[in-house]
Amino acid sequence: MNTFFVKTSLKHDGIEYAAGEKITLDAESAQPLLDAGVIQTDSLDTPEPEVVQSEPEQTSADVAQVGGTETTSGEPAIDPETMNATADTAVDVSPPVETSPGADVQDDPSANL
């Protein structure tokens, strides 16, 4: 039986081992764990803790500012001036439709597709 050092968390024969702990195994049981890099023969150096840098807190200067004035209807509007158009001020921009005399008029315009 030989003593090995656990490199990563290991559960062997129902016992959990943390990184850095010692485990005693026979050569046959140890070989697959050695090959996988889970254990090693040398003791582990004390690993330095991983430094995780947090993102800086967001300030009001970092937040995008939205221009314009708030609408009172509660509904979003791209241009409130054009949203107030009424039938009296609205302009019909649809093209005129011309039909020739004797032309067949179909109920379903998509029928020609």
Backbone as a printed PyTorch tensor [residue, N CA C, xyz], in Angstrom:
tensor([[[  0.8410,  -1.1690,   0.0000],
         [  0.0000,   0.0000,   0.0000],
         [  0.8960,   1.2460,   0.0000]],

        [[  0.5070,   2.2120,  -0.8060],
         [  1.2630,   3.4540,  -0.9230],
         [  0.3720,   4.6420,  -0.5550]],

        [[  1.0230,   5.7350,  -0.1560],
         [  0.2980,   6.9520,   0.1780],
         [  0.3680,   7.9120,  -0.9990]],

        [[ -0.7820,   8.4780,  -1.3260],
         [ -0.8880,   9.4360,  -2.4130],
         [ -1.5680,  10.6930,  -1.8880]],

        [[ -1.4770,  11.7500,  -2.6800],
         [ -2.0950,  13.0190,  -2.3220],
         [ -3.1840,  13.3320,  -3.3420]],

        [[ -4.3360,  13.7020,  -2.8380],
         [ -5.4910,  13.9810,  -3.6820],
         [ -5.3400,  15.3720,  -4.2960]],

        [[ -5.4550,  15.4450,  -5.6230],
         [ -5.3340,  16.7330,  -6.3280],
         [ -6.6770,  17.4280,  -6.4710]],

        [[ -7.7330,  16.6550,  -6.6810],
         [ -9.0820,  17.2070,  -6.8100],
         [-10.0010,  16.3930,  -5.9140]],

        [[-11.1880,  16.8770,  -5.6920],
         [-12.1360,  16.1520,  -4.8440],
         [-12.2920,  14.7250,  -5.3550]],

        [[-12.3480,  13.7780,  -4.4140],
         [-12.3930,  12.3660,  -4.7700],
         [-13.2810,  11.6330,  -3.7820]],

        [[-14.1260,  10.7560,  -4.3060],
         [-14.9020,   9.8500,  -3.4610],
         [-14.4610,   8.4480,  -3.8350]],

        [[-13.8070,   7.7630,  -2.8930],
         [-13.2510,   6.4350,  -3.1550],
         [-13.6920,   5.4950,  -2.0430]],

        [[-14.3140,   4.3790,  -2.4160],
         [-14.8370,   3.4030,  -1.4620],
         [-15.7670,   4.0570,  -0.4430]],

        [[-16.5810,   5.0320,  -0.8880],
         [-17.5580,   5.6660,  -0.0240],
         [-17.0110,   6.7660,   0.8660]],

        [[-15.7120,   7.0500,   0.7620],
         [-15.0950,   8.1000,   1.5840],
         [-14.7320,   9.2660,   0.6770]],

        [[-15.1050,  10.4760,   1.1160],
         [-14.7980,  11.6700,   0.3280],
         [-13.4730,  12.2670,   0.8020]],

        [[-12.6480,  12.6410,  -0.1790],
         [-11.3490,  13.2550,   0.0830],
         [-11.3110,  14.6170,  -0.6080]],

        [[-10.7890,  15.6160,   0.0970],
         [-10.6440,  16.9510,  -0.4750],
         [ -9.2340,  17.0890,  -1.0410]],

        [[ -9.0260,  18.0850,  -1.8890],
         [ -7.6990,  18.3270,  -2.4600],
         [ -6.6990,  18.5450,  -1.3360]],

        [[ -5.5560,  17.8840,  -1.4550],
         [ -4.4930,  18.0150,  -0.4630],
         [ -4.4850,  16.9160,   0.5870]],

        [[ -5.5650,  16.1630,   0.7160],
         [ -5.6170,  15.0940,   1.7100],
         [ -4.8330,  13.8740,   1.2340]],

        [[ -4.4070,  13.0620,   2.1930],
         [ -3.6780,  11.8240,   1.8890],
         [ -4.6660,  10.6850,   1.7440]],

        [[ -4.3140,   9.7500,   0.8530],
         [ -5.0940,   8.5290,   0.6670],
         [ -4.1190,   7.3760,   0.4790]],

        [[ -4.4310,   6.2530,   1.0720],
         [ -3.5830,   5.0640,   0.9580],
         [ -4.2810,   4.0680,   0.0450]],

        [[ -3.5800,   3.6920,  -1.0240],
         [ -4.1480,   2.7910,  -2.0280],
         [ -3.1270,   1.7550,  -2.4560]],

        [[ -3.6300,   0.6110,  -2.9480],
         [ -2.7230,  -0.3540,  -3.5640],
         [ -2.4440,   0.1060,  -4.9910]],

        [[ -1.4130,  -0.4300,  -5.6050],
         [ -0.9800,   0.0090,  -6.9250],
         [ -2.0740,  -0.1640,  -7.9780]],

        [[ -2.8450,  -1.2450,  -7.8940],
         [ -3.8910,  -1.5190,  -8.8730],
         [ -5.0050,  -0.4640,  -8.8040]],

        [[ -5.4030,  -0.0370,  -7.6020],
         [ -6.4430,   0.9780,  -7.4390],
         [ -5.9230,   2.3700,  -7.7750]],

        [[ -4.6440,   2.5960,  -7.5190],
         [ -4.0770,   3.9320,  -7.7090],
         [ -3.8220,   4.2770,  -9.1720]],

        [[ -3.4770,   3.2810,  -9.9870],
         [ -3.0550,   3.5660, -11.3570],
         [ -4.0830,   4.3460, -12.1780]],

        [[ -5.3610,   3.9530, -12.1910],
         [ -6.3210,   4.7430, -12.9870],
         [ -6.4730,   6.1820, -12.4540]],

        [[ -6.3660,   6.3520, -11.1430],
         [ -6.4830,   7.6900, -10.5570],
         [ -5.2490,   8.5290, -10.8720]],

        [[ -4.0770,   7.8990, -10.9150],
         [ -2.8550,   8.5990, -11.3100],
         [ -2.9460,   9.0270, -12.7740]],

        [[ -3.4220,   8.1110, -13.6220],
         [ -3.5390,   8.4010, -15.0590],
         [ -4.5230,   9.5490, -15.3150]],

        [[ -5.5780,   9.6200, -14.4960],
         [ -6.5920,  10.6600, -14.6730],
         [ -6.1750,  11.9850, -14.0360]],

        [[ -5.0690,  11.9710, -13.2710],
         [ -4.6000,  13.2020, -12.6400],
         [ -5.3690,  13.5680, -11.3860]],

        [[ -6.0600,  12.5970, -10.7890],
         [ -6.8450,  12.8590,  -9.5880],
         [ -5.9640,  12.7930,  -8.3400]],

        [[ -4.9550,  11.9380,  -8.3760],
         [ -4.0170,  11.8210,  -7.2510],
         [ -2.5930,  11.9420,  -7.7780]],

        [[ -1.6560,  12.1850,  -6.8570],
         [ -0.2400,  12.2410,  -7.2260],
         [  0.5900,  11.7230,  -6.0610]],

        [[  1.8550,  11.4140,  -6.3520],
         [  2.7300,  10.8650,  -5.3190],
         [  3.3690,  11.9460,  -4.4650]],

        [[  3.5690,  13.1370,  -5.0090],
         [  4.1740,  14.2350,  -4.2590],
         [  3.0920,  15.0120,  -3.5200]],

        [[  3.4890,  15.5980,  -2.3790],
         [  2.5060,  16.4030,  -1.6470],
         [  2.1900,  17.6580,  -2.4420]],

        [[  0.9950,  18.1330,  -2.2530],
         [  0.5620,  19.3320,  -2.9560],
         [  1.1200,  20.5510,  -2.2430]],

        [[  1.6170,  21.4910,  -3.0180],
         [  1.9720,  22.7780,  -2.4360],
         [  0.6590,  23.4730,  -2.0970]],

        [[  0.6970,  24.3000,  -1.1050],
         [ -0.5100,  25.0260,  -0.7540],
         [ -0.9020,  25.9110,  -1.9340]],

        [[ -2.0320,  25.6140,  -2.5410],
         [ -2.4210,  26.4190,  -3.7000],
         [ -2.8280,  27.8240,  -3.2660]],

        [[ -2.4390,  28.7850,  -4.0840],
         [ -2.8380,  30.1560,  -3.8030],
         [ -4.2930,  30.3020,  -4.1810]],

        [[ -5.0530,  30.9870,  -3.3550],
         [ -6.4610,  31.1450,  -3.6880],
         [ -6.6340,  31.9210,  -4.9860]],

        [[ -7.6010,  31.4950,  -5.7470],
         [ -7.8670,  32.1640,  -7.0150],
         [ -8.4820,  33.5280,  -6.7420]],

        [[ -7.9140,  34.5410,  -7.3600],
         [ -8.4120,  35.8930,  -7.1710],
         [ -9.4620,  36.1650,  -8.2340]],

        [[-10.6580,  36.4450,  -7.7730],
         [-11.7460,  36.7540,  -8.6800],
         [-12.0460,  38.2290,  -8.5400]],

        [[-11.8850,  38.9430,  -9.6430],
         [-12.1550,  40.3730,  -9.6120],
         [-13.6230,  40.5940,  -9.9390]],

        [[-14.2680,  41.3070,  -9.0560],
         [-15.6720,  41.6080,  -9.3070],
         [-15.7640,  42.8260, -10.2150]],

        [[-16.8800,  42.9340, -10.8870],
         [-17.0800,  44.0740, -11.7580],
         [-17.3380,  45.3100, -10.9040]],

        [[-16.8430,  46.4510, -11.3390],
         [-17.0960,  47.6630, -10.5540],
         [-18.5880,  47.9710, -10.5360]],

        [[-19.0190,  48.5830,  -9.4300],
         [-20.4270,  48.9340,  -9.3330],
         [-20.7720,  49.9940, -10.3680]],

        [[-21.9710,  49.8840, -10.8760],
         [-22.4100,  50.7990, -11.9170],
         [-22.8860,  52.1040, -11.2710]],

        [[-22.4280,  53.2040, -11.8040],
         [-22.8530,  54.5050, -11.2970],
         [-23.8170,  55.1350, -12.2780]],

        [[-24.4480,  56.2050, -11.8680],
         [-25.4080,  56.8550, -12.7520],
         [-24.7290,  57.4160, -13.9990]],

        [[-23.4280,  57.6910, -13.9230],
         [-22.7050,  58.1960, -15.0990],
         [-22.5260,  57.0940, -16.1470]],

        [[-22.5880,  55.8040, -15.7070],
         [-22.4100,  54.6850, -16.6220],
         [-23.6990,  54.2930, -17.3390]],

        [[-24.8300,  54.7750, -16.8620],
         [-26.1170,  54.3840, -17.4110],
         [-26.4780,  55.3080, -18.5660]],

        [[-26.9530,  54.7100, -19.6550],
         [-27.3470,  55.5050, -20.8210],
         [-28.5380,  56.3820, -20.4540]],

        [[-28.5130,  57.5890, -20.9000],
         [-29.5960,  58.5310, -20.6380],
         [-30.5220,  58.5820, -21.8440]],

        [[-31.8060,  58.6110, -21.6040],
         [-32.7930,  58.6780, -22.6630],
         [-33.3120,  60.0990, -22.7180]],

        [[-33.3270,  60.6770, -23.9190],
         [-33.7790,  62.0500, -24.0780],
         [-35.2620,  62.1230, -24.3480]],

        [[-35.7520,  63.3270, -24.4620],
         [-37.1610,  63.5350, -24.7840],
         [-37.9980,  63.7090, -23.5410]],

        [[-39.2820,  63.8760, -23.7770],
         [-40.1940,  64.0550, -22.6560],
         [-41.0610,  62.8230, -22.5190]],

        [[-41.4660,  62.5700, -21.3110],
         [-42.2760,  61.3990, -21.0190],
         [-43.6960,  61.6330, -21.5200]],

        [[-44.2860,  60.5990, -22.1190],
         [-45.6660,  60.7330, -22.5670],
         [-46.5850,  60.4600, -21.3920]],

        [[-47.7450,  61.0720, -21.4020],
         [-48.6650,  60.9160, -20.2860],
         [-49.6250,  59.7550, -20.4760]],

        [[-49.6720,  59.1860, -21.6670],
         [-50.6130,  58.0940, -21.9140],
         [-50.1290,  56.7840, -21.3230]],

        [[-48.8490,  56.7040, -21.0320],
         [-48.3040,  55.4480, -20.5390],
         [-47.8590,  54.5280, -21.6510]],

        [[-48.2230,  54.8360, -22.8750],
         [-47.8310,  54.0350, -24.0230],
         [-46.5800,  54.6260, -24.6490]],

        [[-45.6730,  53.7850, -25.1400],
         [-44.4820,  54.3310, -25.7850],
         [-44.8290,  54.9940, -27.1130]],

        [[-44.1360,  56.0400, -27.4300],
         [-44.3450,  56.7290, -28.6970],
         [-43.0060,  57.1940, -29.2270]],

        [[-42.7620,  56.9810, -30.5060],
         [-41.5130,  57.4240, -31.1060],
         [-41.5300,  58.9280, -31.2800]],

        [[-42.6220,  59.4530, -31.8050],
         [-42.7510,  60.8890, -32.0010],
         [-44.1460,  61.2960, -31.5430]],

        [[-44.2640,  61.8260, -30.3330],
         [-45.5950,  62.1480, -29.8070],
         [-46.3690,  63.1240, -30.6900]],

        [[-45.6820,  63.9730, -31.4540],
         [-46.3860,  64.9280, -32.3150],
         [-47.1830,  64.2140, -33.3950]],

        [[-46.6210,  63.1850, -34.0020],
         [-47.3320,  62.4600, -35.0540],
         [-48.3340,  61.4850, -34.4680]],

        [[-48.1840,  61.1380, -33.1990],
         [-49.1210,  60.2190, -32.5720],
         [-50.4670,  60.9040, -32.3150]],

        [[-50.5050,  62.2320, -32.3350],
         [-51.7310,  62.9740, -32.0710],
         [-52.4810,  63.3170, -33.3530]],

        [[-52.1280,  62.7330, -34.4730],
         [-52.7990,  63.0310, -35.7390],
         [-54.2410,  62.5550, -35.6690]],

        [[-55.1350,  63.3380, -36.1990],
         [-56.5520,  62.9750, -36.2400],
         [-56.9570,  62.8000, -37.7010]],

        [[-58.1980,  62.4190, -37.9080],
         [-58.6840,  62.2310, -39.2780],
         [-58.6130,  63.5330, -40.0600]],

        [[-58.7510,  64.6600, -39.3820],
         [-58.7150,  65.9500, -40.0700],
         [-57.3170,  66.3010, -40.5600]],

        [[-56.2990,  65.8600, -39.8390],
         [-54.9300,  66.2410, -40.2040],
         [-54.1720,  65.1040, -40.8670]],

        [[-54.7400,  63.9130, -40.8530],
         [-54.0510,  62.7650, -41.4330],
         [-54.0640,  62.8540, -42.9500]],

        [[-52.9970,  62.3790, -43.5900],
         [-52.8840,  62.4190, -45.0430],
         [-52.8990,  60.9850, -45.5590]],

        [[-53.7610,  60.7040, -46.5090],
         [-53.8270,  59.3830, -47.1120],
         [-52.6970,  59.2630, -48.1280]],

        [[-51.7850,  58.3360, -47.8920],
         [-50.6250,  58.1830, -48.7700],
         [-50.7210,  56.9210, -49.6270]],

        [[-51.8540,  56.2200, -49.5740],
         [-51.9640,  55.0000, -50.3650],
         [-52.1220,  55.3530, -51.8370]],

        [[-51.5100,  54.5720, -52.7430],
         [-51.5770,  54.8800, -54.1800],
         [-52.9790,  54.6300, -54.7110]],

        [[-53.3770,  55.3800, -55.7160],
         [-54.7090,  55.1630, -56.3000],
         [-54.7400,  53.8390, -57.0510]],

        [[-55.8860,  53.1880, -57.0210],
         [-56.0690,  51.9160, -57.7050],
         [-56.9190,  52.1670, -58.9400]],

        [[-56.4100,  51.7520, -60.0800],
         [-57.1370,  51.9400, -61.3290],
         [-57.5440,  50.5810, -61.8600]],

        [[-58.7230,  50.5190, -62.3410],
         [-59.1880,  49.2910, -62.9840],
         [-59.5980,  49.6370, -64.3980]],

        [[-59.3510,  48.7260, -65.2990],
         [-59.7430,  48.9700, -66.6910],
         [-61.1490,  48.4320, -66.8980]],

        [[-61.8780,  49.0170, -67.8170],
         [-63.2450,  48.5400, -68.0640],
         [-63.2320,  47.0730, -68.4920]],

        [[-64.1380,  46.3040, -67.9450],
         [-64.2550,  44.8980, -68.3020],
         [-63.2520,  43.9920, -67.6140]],

        [[-62.4430,  44.5320, -66.6940],
         [-61.4630,  43.6920, -65.9970],
         [-62.1750,  42.8260, -64.9770]],

        [[-61.6890,  41.5790, -64.8570],
         [-62.2480,  40.6820, -63.8470],
         [-61.7920,  41.1440, -62.4690]],

        [[-62.7190,  41.3280, -61.5930],
         [-62.3870,  41.6920, -60.2210],
         [-62.5960,  40.4490, -59.3760]],

        [[-61.5370,  40.0290, -58.7100],
         [-61.6230,  38.8250, -57.8930],
         [-61.7800,  39.2230, -56.4290]],

        [[-62.4570,  38.3760, -55.7010],
         [-62.6390,  38.6340, -54.2730],
         [-61.3380,  38.4540, -53.5030]],

        [[-60.4910,  37.5450, -53.9480],
         [-59.2530,  37.2380, -53.2360],
         [-58.0810,  37.6770, -54.0810]],

        [[-57.4200,  38.8070, -53.7380],
         [-56.3040,  39.2790, -54.5690],
         [-55.0980,  38.3350, -54.5330]],

        [[-55.0230,  37.4730, -53.5310],
         [-53.8830,  36.5510, -53.4720],
         [-54.0880,  35.3440, -54.3820]],

        [[-55.2350,  35.2390, -55.0360],
         [-55.5080,  34.0930, -55.8990],
         [-54.5970,  34.0690, -57.1050]],

        [[-54.0360,  35.2020, -57.5190],
         [-53.1410,  35.2310, -58.6880],
         [-51.7320,  34.7890, -58.3470]],

        [[-51.4520,  34.5480, -57.0970],
         [-50.0830,  34.1880, -56.6870],
         [-49.7580,  32.7720, -56.9790]]])
